Amino acid sequence: MAHRAMMISVALLASCVVNAQDSQPPRAAKRPFQVTSPNGPREDDYYWLRDDTRKNPDMLAYLAAENAYADALLGKLKPLQNRLYEETVAHIKQDDSSVPYLKNGYYYGTRYQSGADYPIIERRKGSNSAPAEVMFDEPALAKGHSFFALSDWVVSPDNRLVAWAEDVVGRRQYVLKIKDLATGKVFADTIANVEPNLLWAADNRTILYIAKDPVTLRGYQVKAHVLGTPVASDRLLYEEKDDTFQMSIARTADDKFLCVAVESTVSDEQRCAPVAAPGAFTLVAPRVREFRYSADHLGSRWIIRTNKDAKNYKLVTVADADLGKGPTAWRDLTQASDTTFIEDFKPFNGFVAIDQREGGNRMIRLLADNGTSLPVKADEPAYRMSLDVNEEPASRWVRYTYGSLVTPTTTYEVNAESGERRVLKVAPVPGYDPRNYVTERVWAPARDGTKIPVSIVYAKGVKRDGSAPMLQYAYGSYGISMDPAVDPGRIGLLDRGMVYALAHIRGGQEMGRNWYDAGHLLNKQNSFTDFIDVTRYLVAQKYAARDRVAAMGGSAGGLLMGAVANMAPQDYKVIIAQVPFVDVVTTMLDASIPLTTFEYDEWGNPAQKPFYDYMLSYSPYDNVTAKAYPSLFVQTGLWDSQVQYYEPTKWVAKLRELKTDRNPLVFRINMEAGHGGKSGRFERFRQNAEWQAFMLQQLGVADQPGQQ
């Protein structure tokens, strides 16, 4: 890429700030820049807003001007923001705690203190009634940091030591630390820029971790660190040289093996070694394009989830002696299915718990070694079940969670022999009664005839007469499925008469692997048109008023929002785009940007002309034109490592230049956070209250709940 720099004047920057204070939107300076590619150059007048050091005073001044403008524009909504936040917090049990789980003789759990943003992680030896040992006092650890995340921790096999990964910036460049659980002593051993994915070897002195590339932030090396030795002497166990793959490490269910798994969008490769000999790997099966698998071990056999001859995946087994012989030695445990998609599994003694999807819902079934299959029951039309923490494979009880758009997350355990279910916990939602709400599953026809599942919730008493305001949400990328759940921050919207619709568009895997294939690469446009067609169907069916529809999505769902804003602006009154991936072509041309190379099989490689042309046809930034757009609320974080801050920044700058309407465009930049926004359980709801208040204002929704 060639850069022809032009300096922006200090006077212009000062003008931006003053105008923002006068409620006039700031305008970024245009600096000619040419983005080159094998398929020809493109002009990008706002490329200068990219600064990988995040120190450029011109860029920072523009972001400050946007934040000042957002403050000025949203100032009058502060009372409503505060009300929404207070309503949300009122639906949260502040001193909540998790259901403890048993592992290696200890019960582990978390608990919150009232008013605390972060939990205390503790354990109890032998019994739930034993005295609690505090492992991590996160409120204390977070003090003095504007961002804090303790994202992974793992206890040594002898229960003496704990290693954890900590981030105090928000860029997901974690620091590995280790401490003695008996004394609380934190060792001097620290390792920077690691993935939050750690494992202990059998000797209780060796910790395995994944080192990240300092530029692309891709995890690419598995290393072994021996406590008390220099980091520079850490042993390299495996290095992945193909930058289209990412990696993870895990112990098997019986703790006998350590496995290194590498994956791309369309391929997997896994190698495993005994915990006593990390590095003595056996390759499960070599990588082949369009061949995916993941293996776990229990007893004397391996169980493998694979798409070989089963697009929606099946389970196979292989004996210990035959590991490494590849798929020819595998034997089917389940059959291939066109309607059931196997999402995950967990081996137990005598049976396997299977996490699967069917008809757009996520469910659990238990498959005994004798072939008996026991499906776990559900009572609602749209719901989700998922396997919970199950660390004791000898147990006859399987722990899972259940929820829907009206039923709070409920933790159950089910007996694999009798099918008996026991409720361990219903997530408390103070001031909320699920009987006051209705959930539905409808099927909206897409323009090509495909039926799109949609999960809907609204308060009883809301009339289906075409007058209600509606918020429609979707994601639709990477094969990630969006499952229904109660959200304390959504209750206040429902109580104000809003309808909430979760559109399960193509690009996810709610309906199986074909659903994903129909929504990525050269089929990506289906995700966008599905979303638009769902909106039009729900309006036609009188779930919502045509001029009172809000759309929302984040990250790759923010790409969806950008595309929808360009393709069908007239269908939406307001669009909320959170950390949106909107500069698709330029980002995917730059292999130095985190995630780029790994995602060639998601979006395509724009160095190849068919993909370049197709991606250019929908890239939101490249398709902004002089026309009317809906009201827009855009969010980003300066330290975002997943979607770099400059993508939405450039998009907003171009929108401000070209859009012909007078609808408000708010751009909120969090200067101290990354992809997930500010850390802490309450801070998220404060951020949400800002866009919620803006949305309610634009839709003409009453300030107070119960006023429809």
Number of C-alpha atoms within 10 A of each C-alpha: 11 9 13 9 11 12 9 14 11 12 8 15 23 13 15 25 22 16 17 22 20 13 15 15 23 25 21 28 21 17 19 15 20 17 17 15 18 11 13 10 13 13 13 18 18 20 21 23 24 16 16 13 6 14 9 13 12 20 20 17 17 23 24 20 26 27 22 24 27 23 19 17 20 17 11 10 19 15 12 19 23 15 17 27 24 16 19 23 20 16 18 20 16 19 12 14 16 14 14 17 17 19 16 13 12 18 20 20 20 18 16 19 15 10 12 15 17 23 21 18 19 19 23 19 17 14 13 16 9 12 12 16 14 15 21 19 13 18 16 11 15 18 10 9 13 15 19 22 21 18 14 15 19 17 22 19 17 10 15 13 22 22 20 21 27 24 21 21 19 25 21 23 22 26 18 24 18 23 19 17 17 11 9 14 11 15 12 12 16 15 17 17 21 27 25 22 21 23 24 25 23 20 14 17 15 19 23 23 25 27 24 19 15 13 11 16 21 24 23 23 21 24 22 24 22 19 17 11 11 11 16 8 11 17 14 15 17 16 14 14 9 12 17 19 23 20 22 20 20 18 21 19 18 16 17 17 23 27 26 21 20 22 19 23 18 14 17 23 22 23 22 26 18 19 20 13 13 20 21 14 19 15 18 23 19 15 18 11 10 13 17 22 21 20 22 23 23 19 15 9 15 20 23 23 21 22 19 17 11 15 19 23 27 23 26 20 21 24 15 13 9 15 19 17 15 13 17 8 13 18 14 13 18 15 11 20 14 14 14 19 25 27 20 17 22 22 24 27 14 15 20 22 23 21 20 22 24 15 13 26 19 24 24 27 17 26 21 17 13 8 11 10 15 17 14 16 12 14 6 15 13 25 24 22 26 19 21 16 16 19 18 18 19 11 13 17 20 24 22 23 22 23 23 22 28 26 20 21 21 17 22 20 20 18 16 25 13 9 15 11 16 13 13 15 13 16 18 15 19 14 10 16 11 14 10 12 19 15 23 15 17 18 16 22 16 19 13 9 8 12 15 22 23 23 24 22 21 27 23 14 11 19 15 14 12 17 18 25 26 28 25 23 22 27 28 31 25 19 22 13 24 21 20 25 17 18 17 19 23 17 22 22 27 23 20 22 24 27 22 24 27 23 25 28 33 35 30 26 27 29 26 27 23 17 19 26 20 19 26 23 19 16 15 23 20 20 26 26 21 25 28 20 17 27 26 18 17 22 23 13 14 16 25 26 19 21 18 24 24 25 26 20 22 23 21 22 24 27 29 31 30 29 24 23 25 20 17 14 19 14 20 25 21 29 28 26 28 27 30 30 28 31 25 21 27 21 19 23 21 14 15 13 19 20 21 22 24 19 18 18 16 23 23 21 20 24 15 12 15 13 18 21 13 19 24 17 14 24 21 28 27 20 18 21 16 13 12 17 26 23 22 26 23 22 24 29 26 23 22 23 19 21 26 25 28 26 23 29 30 22 23 23 22 22 20 16 17 15 16 13 13 10 15 17 21 23 26 24 22 20 19 19 22 25 25 17 24 23 21 18 16 19 14 16 18 20 17 17 24 20 23 23 24 23 24 22 15 19 22 10 20 14 19 14 16 13 10 18
